[in-house]
Amino acid sequence: MARNIIKSIERGGYRYDVEETGDGARPYDVHQLHKAQGHWVDAGYGRYCASMAEADAYIGGQTA
């Protein structure tokens, strides 16, 4: 199943992909990736967010 990535940001050695999930309550899923052997791989961390502002704050390190 293809992911619907609507935003990608590189910050602090990581890449954050924001995926639109289609879930009404938490429509955004932020995936944290790190580089391994020259490729981006899922770091195993992320968060479902209720708004793009919440996703941006998570990426910016403003929320836990």
PDBQT receptor file of N, H, CA, C and O in Angstrom, charges set to zero:
ATOM      1  N   MET A   1       0.838  -1.178   0.000  1.00  0.00    +0.000 N 
ATOM      2  CA  MET A   1       0.000   0.000   0.000  1.00  0.00    +0.000 C 
ATOM      3  C   MET A   1       0.887   1.247   0.000  1.00  0.00    +0.000 C 
ATOM      4  O   MET A   1       1.784   1.377   0.833  1.00  0.00    +0.000 OA
ATOM      5  N   ALA A   2       0.637   2.132  -0.911  1.00  0.00    +0.000 N 
ATOM      6  H   ALA A   2      -0.092   2.026  -1.587  1.00  0.00    +0.000 HD
ATOM      7  CA  ALA A   2       1.428   3.352  -1.020  1.00  0.00    +0.000 C 
ATOM      8  C   ALA A   2       1.038   4.341   0.074  1.00  0.00    +0.000 C 
ATOM      9  O   ALA A   2      -0.136   4.497   0.409  1.00  0.00    +0.000 OA
ATOM     10  N   ARG A   3       2.040   4.991   0.611  1.00  0.00    +0.000 N 
ATOM     11  H   ARG A   3       2.994   4.864   0.339  1.00  0.00    +0.000 HD
ATOM     12  CA  ARG A   3       1.788   6.015   1.625  1.00  0.00    +0.000 C 
ATOM     13  C   ARG A   3       1.568   7.349   0.933  1.00  0.00    +0.000 C 
ATOM     14  O   ARG A   3       2.156   7.616  -0.115  1.00  0.00    +0.000 OA
ATOM     15  N   ASN A   4       0.727   8.179   1.515  1.00  0.00    +0.000 N 
ATOM     16  H   ASN A   4       0.249   7.961   2.366  1.00  0.00    +0.000 HD
ATOM     17  CA  ASN A   4       0.425   9.491   0.964  1.00  0.00    +0.000 C 
ATOM     18  C   ASN A   4       1.228  10.544   1.729  1.00  0.00    +0.000 C 
ATOM     19  O   ASN A   4       0.701  11.218   2.615  1.00  0.00    +0.000 OA
ATOM     20  N   ILE A   5       2.513  10.677   1.376  1.00  0.00    +0.000 N 
ATOM     21  H   ILE A   5       2.941  10.130   0.657  1.00  0.00    +0.000 HD
ATOM     22  CA  ILE A   5       3.402  11.628   2.039  1.00  0.00    +0.000 C 
ATOM     23  C   ILE A   5       3.116  13.017   1.473  1.00  0.00    +0.000 C 
ATOM     24  O   ILE A   5       3.218  13.244   0.267  1.00  0.00    +0.000 OA
ATOM     25  N   ILE A   6       2.755  13.949   2.374  1.00  0.00    +0.000 N 
ATOM     26  H   ILE A   6       2.673  13.765   3.353  1.00  0.00    +0.000 HD
ATOM     27  CA  ILE A   6       2.428  15.298   1.917  1.00  0.00    +0.000 C 
ATOM     28  C   ILE A   6       3.506  16.313   2.276  1.00  0.00    +0.000 C 
ATOM     29  O   ILE A   6       3.473  17.448   1.802  1.00  0.00    +0.000 OA
ATOM     30  N   LYS A   7       4.472  15.905   3.122  1.00  0.00    +0.000 N 
ATOM     31  H   LYS A   7       4.498  14.983   3.508  1.00  0.00    +0.000 HD
ATOM     32  CA  LYS A   7       5.533  16.819   3.530  1.00  0.00    +0.000 C 
ATOM     33  C   LYS A   7       6.726  16.006   4.027  1.00  0.00    +0.000 C 
ATOM     34  O   LYS A   7       6.550  15.011   4.730  1.00  0.00    +0.000 OA
ATOM     35  N   SER A   8       7.934  16.423   3.665  1.00  0.00    +0.000 N 
ATOM     36  H   SER A   8       8.077  17.232   3.094  1.00  0.00    +0.000 HD
ATOM     37  CA  SER A   8       9.172  15.811   4.163  1.00  0.00    +0.000 C 
ATOM     38  C   SER A   8      10.120  16.919   4.587  1.00  0.00    +0.000 C 
ATOM     39  O   SER A   8      10.328  17.890   3.859  1.00  0.00    +0.000 OA
ATOM     40  N   ILE A   9      10.695  16.760   5.783  1.00  0.00    +0.000 N 
ATOM     41  H   ILE A   9      10.526  15.972   6.375  1.00  0.00    +0.000 HD
ATOM     42  CA  ILE A   9      11.620  17.762   6.310  1.00  0.00    +0.000 C 
ATOM     43  C   ILE A   9      12.828  17.035   6.893  1.00  0.00    +0.000 C 
ATOM     44  O   ILE A   9      12.674  16.053   7.619  1.00  0.00    +0.000 OA
ATOM     45  N   GLU A  10      14.038  17.521   6.573  1.00  0.00    +0.000 N 
ATOM     46  H   GLU A  10      14.163  18.318   5.983  1.00  0.00    +0.000 HD
ATOM     47  CA  GLU A  10      15.250  16.989   7.192  1.00  0.00    +0.000 C 
ATOM     48  C   GLU A  10      15.656  17.935   8.310  1.00  0.00    +0.000 C 
ATOM     49  O   GLU A  10      15.737  19.149   8.119  1.00  0.00    +0.000 OA
ATOM     50  N   ARG A  11      15.913  17.352   9.497  1.00  0.00    +0.000 N 
ATOM     51  H   ARG A  11      15.848  16.366   9.652  1.00  0.00    +0.000 HD
ATOM     52  CA  ARG A  11      16.273  18.163  10.662  1.00  0.00    +0.000 C 
ATOM     53  C   ARG A  11      17.098  17.320  11.624  1.00  0.00    +0.000 C 
ATOM     54  O   ARG A  11      16.680  16.227  12.007  1.00  0.00    +0.000 OA
ATOM     55  N   GLY A  12      18.258  17.814  12.013  1.00  0.00    +0.000 N 
ATOM     56  H   GLY A  12      18.597  18.702  11.702  1.00  0.00    +0.000 HD
ATOM     57  CA  GLY A  12      19.074  17.152  13.028  1.00  0.00    +0.000 C 
ATOM     58  C   GLY A  12      19.513  15.748  12.668  1.00  0.00    +0.000 C 
ATOM     59  O   GLY A  12      19.607  14.891  13.546  1.00  0.00    +0.000 OA
ATOM     60  N   GLY A  13      19.785  15.494  11.401  1.00  0.00    +0.000 N 
ATOM     61  H   GLY A  13      19.709  16.190  10.688  1.00  0.00    +0.000 HD
ATOM     62  CA  GLY A  13      20.229  14.169  10.976  1.00  0.00    +0.000 C 
ATOM     63  C   GLY A  13      19.104  13.176  10.724  1.00  0.00    +0.000 C 
ATOM     64  O   GLY A  13      19.356  12.018  10.389  1.00  0.00    +0.000 OA
ATOM     65  N   TYR A  14      17.884  13.619  10.883  1.00  0.00    +0.000 N 
ATOM     66  H   TYR A  14      17.679  14.560  11.155  1.00  0.00    +0.000 HD
ATOM     67  CA  TYR A  14      16.715  12.773  10.642  1.00  0.00    +0.000 C 
ATOM     68  C   TYR A  14      15.866  13.374   9.535  1.00  0.00    +0.000 C 
ATOM     69  O   TYR A  14      15.976  14.559   9.219  1.00  0.00    +0.000 OA
ATOM     70  N   ARG A  15      15.026  12.545   8.957  1.00  0.00    +0.000 N 
ATOM     71  H   ARG A  15      14.936  11.582   9.214  1.00  0.00    +0.000 HD
ATOM     72  CA  ARG A  15      14.013  13.023   8.020  1.00  0.00    +0.000 C 
ATOM     73  C   ARG A  15      12.658  12.706   8.631  1.00  0.00    +0.000 C 
ATOM     74  O   ARG A  15      12.448  11.627   9.184  1.00  0.00    +0.000 OA
ATOM     75  N   TYR A  16      11.758  13.646   8.525  1.00  0.00    +0.000 N 
ATOM     76  H   TYR A  16      11.928  14.523   8.075  1.00  0.00    +0.000 HD
ATOM     77  CA  TYR A  16      10.404  13.471   9.024  1.00  0.00    +0.000 C 
ATOM     78  C   TYR A  16       9.453  13.518   7.839  1.00  0.00    +0.000 C 
ATOM     79  O   TYR A  16       9.414  14.508   7.108  1.00  0.00    +0.000 OA
ATOM     80  N   ASP A  17       8.695  12.460   7.650  1.00  0.00    +0.000 N 
ATOM     81  H   ASP A  17       8.727  11.656   8.244  1.00  0.00    +0.000 HD
ATOM     82  CA  ASP A  17       7.674  12.409   6.607  1.00  0.00    +0.000 C 
ATOM     83  C   ASP A  17       6.315  12.547   7.269  1.00  0.00    +0.000 C 
ATOM     84  O   ASP A  17       6.016  11.855   8.242  1.00  0.00    +0.000 OA
ATOM     85  N   VAL A  18       5.497  13.439   6.742  1.00  0.00    +0.000 N 
ATOM     86  H   VAL A  18       5.740  14.001   5.952  1.00  0.00    +0.000 HD
ATOM     87  CA  VAL A  18       4.133  13.590   7.237  1.00  0.00    +0.000 C 
ATOM     88  C   VAL A  18       3.213  12.909   6.234  1.00  0.00    +0.000 C 
ATOM     89  O   VAL A  18       3.157  13.278   5.061  1.00  0.00    +0.000 OA
ATOM     90  N   GLU A  19       2.499  11.916   6.721  1.00  0.00    +0.000 N 
ATOM     91  H   GLU A  19       2.544  11.617   7.674  1.00  0.00    +0.000 HD
ATOM     92  CA  GLU A  19       1.591  11.128   5.888  1.00  0.00    +0.000 C 
ATOM     93  C   GLU A  19       0.155  11.508   6.212  1.00  0.00    +0.000 C 
ATOM     94  O   GLU A  19      -0.213  11.635   7.379  1.00  0.00    +0.000 OA
ATOM     95  N   GLU A  20      -0.647  11.687   5.182  1.00  0.00    +0.000 N 
ATOM     96  H   GLU A  20      -0.347  11.584   4.234  1.00  0.00    +0.000 HD
ATOM     97  CA  GLU A  20      -2.077  11.927   5.375  1.00  0.00    +0.000 C 
ATOM     98  C   GLU A  20      -2.753  10.565   5.478  1.00  0.00    +0.000 C 
ATOM     99  O   GLU A  20      -2.685   9.764   4.546  1.00  0.00    +0.000 OA
ATOM    100  N   THR A  21      -3.413  10.298   6.621  1.00  0.00    +0.000 N 
ATOM    101  H   THR A  21      -3.469  10.948   7.379  1.00  0.00    +0.000 HD
ATOM    102  CA  THR A  21      -3.957   8.967   6.889  1.00  0.00    +0.000 C 
ATOM    103  C   THR A  21      -5.409   8.798   6.478  1.00  0.00    +0.000 C 
ATOM    104  O   THR A  21      -5.845   7.682   6.199  1.00  0.00    +0.000 OA
ATOM    105  N   GLY A  22      -6.168   9.896   6.436  1.00  0.00    +0.000 N 
ATOM    106  H   GLY A  22      -5.813  10.803   6.662  1.00  0.00    +0.000 HD
ATOM    107  CA  GLY A  22      -7.596   9.793   6.145  1.00  0.00    +0.000 C 
ATOM    108  C   GLY A  22      -8.433   9.535   7.384  1.00  0.00    +0.000 C 
ATOM    109  O   GLY A  22      -9.660   9.479   7.300  1.00  0.00    +0.000 OA
ATOM    110  N   ASP A  23      -7.784   9.375   8.540  1.00  0.00    +0.000 N 
ATOM    111  H   ASP A  23      -6.788   9.421   8.608  1.00  0.00    +0.000 HD
ATOM    112  CA  ASP A  23      -8.486   9.185   9.812  1.00  0.00    +0.000 C 
ATOM    113  C   ASP A  23      -9.000  10.548  10.269  1.00  0.00    +0.000 C 
ATOM    114  O   ASP A  23      -8.223  11.496  10.376  1.00  0.00    +0.000 OA
ATOM    115  N   GLY A  24     -10.284  10.654  10.538  1.00  0.00    +0.000 N 
ATOM    116  H   GLY A  24     -10.916   9.884  10.451  1.00  0.00    +0.000 HD
ATOM    117  CA  GLY A  24     -10.881  11.934  10.901  1.00  0.00    +0.000 C 
ATOM    118  C   GLY A  24     -10.317  12.561  12.160  1.00  0.00    +0.000 C 
ATOM    119  O   GLY A  24     -10.130  13.777  12.201  1.00  0.00    +0.000 OA
ATOM    120  N   ALA A  25     -10.039  11.768  13.193  1.00  0.00    +0.000 N 
ATOM    121  H   ALA A  25     -10.191  10.781  13.159  1.00  0.00    +0.000 HD
ATOM    122  CA  ALA A  25      -9.571  12.310  14.467  1.00  0.00    +0.000 C 
ATOM    123  C   ALA A  25      -8.088  12.674  14.439  1.00  0.00    +0.000 C 
ATOM    124  O   ALA A  25      -7.679  13.679  15.020  1.00  0.00    +0.000 OA
ATOM    125  N   ARG A  26      -7.298  11.865  13.773  1.00  0.00    +0.000 N 
ATOM    126  H   ARG A  26      -7.630  11.048  13.301  1.00  0.00    +0.000 HD
ATOM    127  CA  ARG A  26      -5.847  12.097  13.702  1.00  0.00    +0.000 C 
ATOM    128  C   ARG A  26      -5.388  11.877  12.262  1.00  0.00    +0.000 C 
ATOM    129  O   ARG A  26      -4.847  10.824  11.926  1.00  0.00    +0.000 OA
ATOM    130  N   PRO A  27      -5.609  12.885  11.418  1.00  0.00    +0.000 N 
ATOM    131  CA  PRO A  27      -5.374  12.694   9.986  1.00  0.00    +0.000 C 
ATOM    132  C   PRO A  27      -3.918  12.726   9.531  1.00  0.00    +0.000 C 
ATOM    133  O   PRO A  27      -3.647  12.516   8.349  1.00  0.00    +0.000 OA
ATOM    134  N   TYR A  28      -2.970  12.984  10.438  1.00  0.00    +0.000 N 
ATOM    135  H   TYR A  28      -3.189  13.155  11.398  1.00  0.00    +0.000 HD
ATOM    136  CA  TYR A  28      -1.568  13.061  10.038  1.00  0.00    +0.000 C 
ATOM    137  C   TYR A  28      -0.724  12.099  10.872  1.00  0.00    +0.000 C 
ATOM    138  O   TYR A  28      -0.882  12.010  12.090  1.00  0.00    +0.000 OA
ATOM    139  N   ASP A  29       0.169  11.387  10.202  1.00  0.00    +0.000 N 
ATOM    140  H   ASP A  29       0.297  11.459   9.213  1.00  0.00    +0.000 HD
ATOM    141  CA  ASP A  29       1.085  10.457  10.863  1.00  0.00    +0.000 C 
ATOM    142  C   ASP A  29       2.502  10.904  10.523  1.00  0.00    +0.000 C 
ATOM    143  O   ASP A  29       2.893  10.899   9.356  1.00  0.00    +0.000 OA
ATOM    144  N   VAL A  30       3.267  11.288  11.536  1.00  0.00    +0.000 N 
ATOM    145  H   VAL A  30       2.949  11.292  12.484  1.00  0.00    +0.000 HD
ATOM    146  CA  VAL A  30       4.644  11.736  11.332  1.00  0.00    +0.000 C 
ATOM    147  C   VAL A  30       5.573  10.542  11.534  1.00  0.00    +0.000 C 
ATOM    148  O   VAL A  30       5.552   9.902  12.585  1.00  0.00    +0.000 OA
ATOM    149  N   HIS A  31       6.386  10.247  10.527  1.00  0.00    +0.000 N 
ATOM    150  H   HIS A  31       6.403  10.767   9.673  1.00  0.00    +0.000 HD
ATOM    151  CA  HIS A  31       7.363   9.151  10.592  1.00  0.00    +0.000 C 
ATOM    152  C   HIS A  31       8.758   9.757  10.726  1.00  0.00    +0.000 C 
ATOM    153  O   HIS A  31       9.110  10.668   9.977  1.00  0.00    +0.000 OA
ATOM    154  N   GLN A  32       9.549   9.264  11.664  1.00  0.00    +0.000 N 
ATOM    155  H   GLN A  32       9.263   8.523  12.273  1.00  0.00    +0.000 HD
ATOM    156  CA  GLN A  32      10.932   9.699  11.809  1.00  0.00    +0.000 C 
ATOM    157  C   GLN A  32      11.821   8.652  11.143  1.00  0.00    +0.000 C 
ATOM    158  O   GLN A  32      11.701   7.460  11.424  1.00  0.00    +0.000 OA
ATOM    159  N   LEU A  33      12.713   9.101  10.259  1.00  0.00    +0.000 N 
ATOM    160  H   LEU A  33      12.811  10.070  10.030  1.00  0.00    +0.000 HD
ATOM    161  CA  LEU A  33      13.619   8.206   9.553  1.00  0.00    +0.000 C 
ATOM    162  C   LEU A  33      15.063   8.616   9.818  1.00  0.00    +0.000 C 
ATOM    163  O   LEU A  33      15.340   9.784  10.093  1.00  0.00    +0.000 OA
ATOM    164  N   HIS A  34      15.980   7.658   9.735  1.00  0.00    +0.000 N 
ATOM    165  H   HIS A  34      15.755   6.709   9.511  1.00  0.00    +0.000 HD
ATOM    166  CA  HIS A  34      17.406   7.951   9.838  1.00  0.00    +0.000 C 
ATOM    167  C   HIS A  34      18.109   7.289   8.665  1.00  0.00    +0.000 C 
ATOM    168  O   HIS A  34      17.568   6.388   8.025  1.00  0.00    +0.000 OA
ATOM    169  N   LYS A  35      19.328   7.752   8.393  1.00  0.00    +0.000 N 
ATOM    170  H   LYS A  35      19.768   8.484   8.913  1.00  0.00    +0.000 HD
ATOM    171  CA  LYS A  35      20.075   7.223   7.260  1.00  0.00    +0.000 C 
ATOM    172  C   LYS A  35      20.897   6.020   7.692  1.00  0.00    +0.000 C 
ATOM    173  O   LYS A  35      21.638   6.082   8.673  1.00  0.00    +0.000 OA
ATOM    174  N   ALA A  36      20.763   4.930   6.958  1.00  0.00    +0.000 N 
ATOM    175  H   ALA A  36      20.161   4.879   6.161  1.00  0.00    +0.000 HD
ATOM    176  CA  ALA A  36      21.533   3.712   7.209  1.00  0.00    +0.000 C 
ATOM    177  C   ALA A  36      22.028   3.187   5.869  1.00  0.00    +0.000 C 
ATOM    178  O   ALA A  36      21.236   2.910   4.969  1.00  0.00    +0.000 OA
ATOM    179  N   GLN A  37      23.330   3.054   5.746  1.00  0.00    +0.000 N 
ATOM    180  H   GLN A  37      23.974   3.279   6.477  1.00  0.00    +0.000 HD
ATOM    181  CA  GLN A  37      23.958   2.572   4.515  1.00  0.00    +0.000 C 
ATOM    182  C   GLN A  37      23.490   3.363   3.297  1.00  0.00    +0.000 C 
ATOM    183  O   GLN A  37      23.260   2.801   2.227  1.00  0.00    +0.000 OA
ATOM    184  N   GLY A  38      23.351   4.679   3.479  1.00  0.00    +0.000 N 
ATOM    185  H   GLY A  38      23.538   5.136   4.349  1.00  0.00    +0.000 HD
ATOM    186  CA  GLY A  38      23.008   5.562   2.376  1.00  0.00    +0.000 C 
ATOM    187  C   GLY A  38      21.534   5.648   2.038  1.00  0.00    +0.000 C 
ATOM    188  O   GLY A  38      21.165   6.322   1.077  1.00  0.00    +0.000 OA
ATOM    189  N   HIS A  39      20.681   4.983   2.801  1.00  0.00    +0.000 N 
ATOM    190  H   HIS A  39      20.981   4.435   3.582  1.00  0.00    +0.000 HD
ATOM    191  CA  HIS A  39      19.242   4.993   2.525  1.00  0.00    +0.000 C 
ATOM    192  C   HIS A  39      18.477   5.437   3.766  1.00  0.00    +0.000 C 
ATOM    193  O   HIS A  39      18.908   5.189   4.892  1.00  0.00    +0.000 OA
ATOM    194  N   TRP A  40      17.347   6.091   3.557  1.00  0.00    +0.000 N 
ATOM    195  H   TRP A  40      16.996   6.293   2.642  1.00  0.00    +0.000 HD
ATOM    196  CA  TRP A  40      16.482   6.478   4.670  1.00  0.00    +0.000 C 
ATOM    197  C   TRP A  40      15.660   5.268   5.100  1.00  0.00    +0.000 C 
ATOM    198  O   TRP A  40      15.011   4.622   4.277  1.00  0.00    +0.000 OA
ATOM    199  N   VAL A  41      15.692   4.967   6.401  1.00  0.00    +0.000 N 
ATOM    200  H   VAL A  41      16.219   5.491   7.070  1.00  0.00    +0.000 HD
ATOM    201  CA  VAL A  41      14.916   3.852   6.953  1.00  0.00    +0.000 C 
ATOM    202  C   VAL A  41      14.138   4.342   8.174  1.00  0.00    +0.000 C 
ATOM    203  O   VAL A  41      14.545   5.293   8.841  1.00  0.00    +0.000 OA
ATOM    204  N   ASP A  42      13.031   3.689   8.453  1.00  0.00    +0.000 N 
ATOM    205  H   ASP A  42      12.700   2.916   7.911  1.00  0.00    +0.000 HD
ATOM    206  CA  ASP A  42      12.184   4.067   9.578  1.00  0.00    +0.000 C 
ATOM    207  C   ASP A  42      12.957   3.898  10.880  1.00  0.00    +0.000 C 
ATOM    208  O   ASP A  42      13.526   2.838  11.138  1.00  0.00    +0.000 OA
ATOM    209  N   ALA A  43      12.976   4.945  11.696  1.00  0.00    +0.000 N 
ATOM    210  H   ALA A  43      12.513   5.806  11.486  1.00  0.00    +0.000 HD
ATOM    211  CA  ALA A  43      13.696   4.911  12.971  1.00  0.00    +0.000 C 
ATOM    212  C   ALA A  43      12.857   4.289  14.082  1.00  0.00    +0.000 C 
ATOM    213  O   ALA A  43      13.356   4.058  15.183  1.00  0.00    +0.000 OA
ATOM    214  N   GLY A  44      11.601   4.020  13.802  1.00  0.00    +0.000 N 
ATOM    215  H   GLY A  44      11.196   4.208  12.907  1.00  0.00    +0.000 HD
ATOM    216  CA  GLY A  44      10.740   3.402  14.799  1.00  0.00    +0.000 C 
ATOM    217  C   GLY A  44      10.042   4.391  15.710  1.00  0.00    +0.000 C 
ATOM    218  O   GLY A  44       9.408   3.998  16.689  1.00  0.00    +0.000 OA
ATOM    219  N   TYR A  45      10.153   5.667  15.395  1.00  0.00    +0.000 N 
ATOM    220  H   TYR A  45      10.668   5.986  14.600  1.00  0.00    +0.000 HD
ATOM    221  CA  TYR A  45       9.503   6.699  16.194  1.00  0.00    +0.000 C 
ATOM    222  C   TYR A  45       8.554   7.487  15.310  1.00  0.00    +0.000 C 
ATOM    223  O   TYR A  45       8.770   7.609  14.104  1.00  0.00    +0.000 OA
ATOM    224  N   GLY A  46       7.527   8.008  15.901  1.00  0.00    +0.000 N 
ATOM    225  H   GLY A  46       7.352   7.908  16.880  1.00  0.00    +0.000 HD
ATOM    226  CA  GLY A  46       6.584   8.817  15.159  1.00  0.00    +0.000 C 
ATOM    227  C   GLY A  46       5.412   9.189  16.038  1.00  0.00    +0.000 C 
ATOM    228  O   GLY A  46       5.398   8.923  17.240  1.00  0.00    +0.000 OA
ATOM    229  N   ARG A  47       4.428   9.812  15.409  1.00  0.00    +0.000 N 
ATOM    230  H   ARG A  47       4.439  10.028  14.433  1.00  0.00    +0.000 HD
ATOM    231  CA  ARG A  47       3.280  10.273  16.182  1.00  0.00    +0.000 C 
ATOM    232  C   ARG A  47       2.113  10.558  15.248  1.00  0.00    +0.000 C 
ATOM    233  O   ARG A  47       2.291  11.092  14.154  1.00  0.00    +0.000 OA
ATOM    234  N   TYR A  48       0.917  10.194  15.696  1.00  0.00    +0.000 N 
ATOM    235  H   TYR A  48       0.771   9.760  16.585  1.00  0.00    +0.000 HD
ATOM    236  CA  TYR A  48      -0.301  10.594  15.006  1.00  0.00    +0.000 C 
ATOM    237  C   TYR A  48      -0.679  11.975  15.511  1.00  0.00    +0.000 C 
ATOM    238  O   TYR A  48      -0.624  12.229  16.714  1.00  0.00    +0.000 OA
ATOM    239  N   CYS A  49      -1.061  12.866  14.613  1.00  0.00    +0.000 N 
ATOM    240  H   CYS A  49      -1.105  12.660  13.636  1.00  0.00    +0.000 HD
ATOM    241  CA  CYS A  49      -1.366  14.246  14.979  1.00  0.00    +0.000 C 
ATOM    242  C   CYS A  49      -2.745  14.648  14.468  1.00  0.00    +0.000 C 
ATOM    243  O   CYS A  49      -3.203  14.182  13.425  1.00  0.00    +0.000 OA
ATOM    244  N   ALA A  50      -3.396  15.527  15.233  1.00  0.00    +0.000 N 
ATOM    245  H   ALA A  50      -3.024  15.905  16.081  1.00  0.00    +0.000 HD
ATOM    246  CA  ALA A  50      -4.740  15.983  14.894  1.00  0.00    +0.000 C 
ATOM    247  C   ALA A  50      -4.728  17.121  13.879  1.00  0.00    +0.000 C 
ATOM    248  O   ALA A  50      -5.745  17.382  13.238  1.00  0.00    +0.000 OA
ATOM    249  N   SER A  51      -3.588  17.805  13.723  1.00  0.00    +0.000 N 
ATOM    250  H   SER A  51      -2.761  17.593  14.244  1.00  0.00    +0.000 HD
ATOM    251  CA  SER A  51      -3.512  18.927  12.789  1.00  0.00    +0.000 C 
ATOM    252  C   SER A  51      -2.099  19.031  12.224  1.00  0.00    +0.000 C 
ATOM    253  O   SER A  51      -1.155  18.450  12.758  1.00  0.00    +0.000 OA
ATOM    254  N   MET A  52      -1.975  19.780  11.138  1.00  0.00    +0.000 N 
ATOM    255  H   MET A  52      -2.742  20.253  10.703  1.00  0.00    +0.000 HD
ATOM    256  CA  MET A  52      -0.651  20.004  10.559  1.00  0.00    +0.000 C 
ATOM    257  C   MET A  52       0.188  20.846  11.514  1.00  0.00    +0.000 C 
ATOM    258  O   MET A  52       1.406  20.674  11.573  1.00  0.00    +0.000 OA
ATOM    259  N   ALA A  53      -0.439  21.755  12.263  1.00  0.00    +0.000 N 
ATOM    260  H   ALA A  53      -1.428  21.895  12.215  1.00  0.00    +0.000 HD
ATOM    261  CA  ALA A  53       0.293  22.559  13.247  1.00  0.00    +0.000 C 
ATOM    262  C   ALA A  53       0.897  21.661  14.328  1.00  0.00    +0.000 C 
ATOM    263  O   ALA A  53       2.028  21.887  14.759  1.00  0.00    +0.000 OA
ATOM    264  N   GLU A  54       0.157  20.650  14.765  1.00  0.00    +0.000 N 
ATOM    265  H   GLU A  54      -0.762  20.466  14.415  1.00  0.00    +0.000 HD
ATOM    266  CA  GLU A  54       0.678  19.703  15.758  1.00  0.00    +0.000 C 
ATOM    267  C   GLU A  54       1.833  18.899  15.166  1.00  0.00    +0.000 C 
ATOM    268  O   GLU A  54       2.824  18.644  15.851  1.00  0.00    +0.000 OA
ATOM    269  N   ALA A  55       1.716  18.500  13.909  1.00  0.00    +0.000 N 
ATOM    270  H   ALA A  55       0.911  18.707  13.352  1.00  0.00    +0.000 HD
ATOM    271  CA  ALA A  55       2.794  17.763  13.236  1.00  0.00    +0.000 C 
ATOM    272  C   ALA A  55       4.045  18.633  13.129  1.00  0.00    +0.000 C 
ATOM    273  O   ALA A  55       5.152  18.162  13.391  1.00  0.00    +0.000 OA
ATOM    274  N   ASP A  56       3.873  19.904  12.742  1.00  0.00    +0.000 N 
ATOM    275  H   ASP A  56       2.973  20.286  12.529  1.00  0.00    +0.000 HD
ATOM    276  CA  ASP A  56       5.010  20.820  12.641  1.00  0.00    +0.000 C 
ATOM    277  C   ASP A  56       5.677  21.027  13.999  1.00  0.00    +0.000 C 
ATOM    278  O   ASP A  56       6.904  21.083  14.086  1.00  0.00    +0.000 OA
ATOM    279  N   ALA A  57       4.870  21.143  15.060  1.00  0.00    +0.000 N 
ATOM    280  H   ALA A  57       3.874  21.098  14.989  1.00  0.00    +0.000 HD
ATOM    281  CA  ALA A  57       5.421  21.319  16.405  1.00  0.00    +0.000 C 
ATOM    282  C   ALA A  57       6.200  20.077  16.828  1.00  0.00    +0.000 C 
ATOM    283  O   ALA A  57       7.259  20.198  17.444  1.00  0.00    +0.000 OA
ATOM    284  N   TYR A  58       5.699  18.895  16.511  1.00  0.00    +0.000 N 
ATOM    285  H   TYR A  58       4.839  18.796  16.011  1.00  0.00    +0.000 HD
ATOM    286  CA  TYR A  58       6.402  17.646  16.840  1.00  0.00    +0.000 C 
ATOM    287  C   TYR A  58       7.748  17.592  16.116  1.00  0.00    +0.000 C 
ATOM    288  O   TYR A  58       8.768  17.255  16.717  1.00  0.00    +0.000 OA
ATOM    289  N   ILE A  59       7.745  17.920  14.840  1.00  0.00    +0.000 N 
ATOM    290  H   ILE A  59       6.917  18.194  14.352  1.00  0.00    +0.000 HD
ATOM    291  CA  ILE A  59       8.981  17.912  14.055  1.00  0.00    +0.000 C 
ATOM    292  C   ILE A  59       9.958  18.945  14.604  1.00  0.00    +0.000 C 
ATOM    293  O   ILE A  59      11.164  18.705  14.644  1.00  0.00    +0.000 OA
ATOM    294  N   GLY A  60       9.442  20.082  15.023  1.00  0.00    +0.000 N 
ATOM    295  H   GLY A  60       8.461  20.278  14.990  1.00  0.00    +0.000 HD
ATOM    296  CA  GLY A  60      10.282  21.152  15.556  1.00  0.00    +0.000 C 
ATOM    297  C   GLY A  60      10.785  20.904  16.960  1.00  0.00    +0.000 C 
ATOM    298  O   GLY A  60      11.556  21.703  17.491  1.00  0.00    +0.000 OA
ATOM    299  N   GLY A  61      10.361  19.806  17.572  1.00  0.00    +0.000 N 
ATOM    300  H   GLY A  61       9.735  19.157  17.141  1.00  0.00    +0.000 HD
ATOM    301  CA  GLY A  61      10.823  19.468  18.909  1.00  0.00    +0.000 C 
ATOM    302  C   GLY A  61      10.110  20.227  20.007  1.00  0.00    +0.000 C 
ATOM    303  O   GLY A  61      10.594  20.292  21.137  1.00  0.00    +0.000 OA
ATOM    304  N   GLN A  62       8.950  20.808  19.679  1.00  0.00    +0.000 N 
ATOM    305  H   GLN A  62       8.557  20.756  18.761  1.00  0.00    +0.000 HD
ATOM    306  CA  GLN A  62       8.232  21.612  20.657  1.00  0.00    +0.000 C 
ATOM    307  C   GLN A  62       7.302  20.786  21.533  1.00  0.00    +0.000 C 
ATOM    308  O   GLN A  62       6.824  21.276  22.555  1.00  0.00    +0.000 OA
ATOM    309  N   THR A  63       7.035  19.523  21.144  1.00  0.00    +0.000 N 
ATOM    310  H   THR A  63       7.424  19.125  20.314  1.00  0.00    +0.000 HD
ATOM    311  CA  THR A  63       6.179  18.658  21.950  1.00  0.00    +0.000 C 
ATOM    312  C   THR A  63       6.855  17.314  22.119  1.00  0.00    +0.000 C 
ATOM    313  O   THR A  63       7.713  16.940  21.320  1.00  0.00    +0.000 OA
ATOM    314  N   ALA A  64       6.478  16.598  23.137  1.00  0.00    +0.000 N 
ATOM    315  H   ALA A  64       5.780  16.901  23.786  1.00  0.00    +0.000 HD
ATOM    316  CA  ALA A  64       7.059  15.272  23.390  1.00  0.00    +0.000 C 
ATOM    317  C   ALA A  64       6.311  14.206  22.638  1.00  0.00    +0.000 C 
ATOM    318  O   ALA A  64       6.657  13.028  22.728  1.00  0.00    +0.000 OA
TER     319      ALA A  64
